[in-house]
């Protein structure tokens, strides 16, 4: 049963007012239908209103028609199942600029995409040096951990990138720059995530 699988996350989310902690769940691909089935069974949207929860749904879109279509489908599901959530569109420029490529997509997809980026706050995720991003995705650590490797004279970064100082420094620099940009953009849209605002 989907609600049993999502149950631990749901309990953590509904406990947020008491614990003062934030909870993150990354949902993608085949897990999206299961997630939506569970939050509908549990009526998470009712909890948002009754408990005063701050739920933010980040919906990612990349360049290309398939990704744009998936983004639009996910936005429709969230609009239906979590109408009281804050929705943010994240346009990942890793494979190109989604706003440029959408101009060449099928008419219905293009119109729905352009409507979505007008309706919701948008974070434009900058492209990162492909080598640094490939290494970072294998590391399974937070960006702040990579940035902290500057403090030990890049020793850990050098070790993780294969033993060359220049590669280690470039990795730390690229991830620090990308992380700083993303934190600033997220903080402007959702100040409660960075300690600003009233939430």
Order of alpha helices (4+ residues) and beta strands (2+ residues): alpha-alpha-alpha-alpha-beta-alpha-beta-alpha-alpha-beta-alpha-alpha-alpha-alpha
